[in-house]
Amino acid sequence: MNQKALKTLGWIAICTAMLMYISYFPQIMNNLAHPGTGDWIQPLVAAINCTLWVLYGLFKEHRDIPVALANAPGIFFGLAAAITALM
């Protein structure tokens, strides 16, 4: 695969990763509308996983900013979904 195709693939992967975590928004809204009915374990595990990936991306010798950026929304939306599910 040439460099241009690889770079394009990387940007597509970043966008889809971010969309995957932003897709928690409807679950958060449902959790707020119907307290105590949501699943909190999966979003919490996703938030922990994303935290680890962000740390990995930022603390490598040669920072991997795309990995950190792609996983950052998962921390916030995963925690929001987990917290609202417990309310």
N, C-alpha and C positions, 0 to 999 in steps of 0.2 A: 504494500500500500504506500503510495507516495505521501509526502509531507502535507500537501494541501488537503487530500482526502482524510488523512489522519486528524488534522486540525478541525475539519468540518465534523467528523465523527465525534470528536471531543466536545465541541459546542452543542451538538445534538444531545449528547449524553448529559451535559450540564443542565440543559433545559428540561429534559425529561425527568432528571432526578429532582429538580426544583418543583416541577409540576406534581410529582408523586407526593411530596410533602405538603404542598399547598392544597392538595386534594383533601387534607384533613379538615379544611374549613367547613364543609357541610356537616361533618361529624360533630365538630365543635358547636355549630348552631343547633343541631339536633339535641346534643347533650344539654345545652342551655334551655331549650324548650321543654325537655322532658328529663328533669334531674334524676340522677341515680339509675338511669337505664343504659348507660353507655359502657363500652368495654375500655378499660384503662390500661390493661397489661400490654397490649400490642403497641399502642402509641408511646408508652413509657419506654419500652425496650427499643423502639425506633429512635427516640430522643437520645437514649444512652449510646446507641450505635452511632448516631450522627455526631454526637459529642466526641467520641473516639476518633472518627474519621476527620473531623475538623482539627483536632489536636495533632493527629498524624500529619495532615497536610501542612500545618503551620510550623511544626517542630522538626520536620525532616531537614537534613543538611541543605538541600536545595528545595526550598518551599514549593509545595504543590498547591498553589492558590486555587486552581479549578476544582480540586477535590474538596478543599475547604468551603469554597463558595457553593458548590453543589449540595453539600450536606448541611450548611448553616440553617436553612429554613426548617429542616427536620427537627432541629433542637427546639425551636420556638413552637412550631405547630404540633409536634409530638407532645411536648409538655402541656400545651394548651388543651389538646384533646384529652390527655390523661387527667388533668386537673378538673376539667369541666365534667368528665364522666363520673368523678367521685363526688361532685356537688349534689 
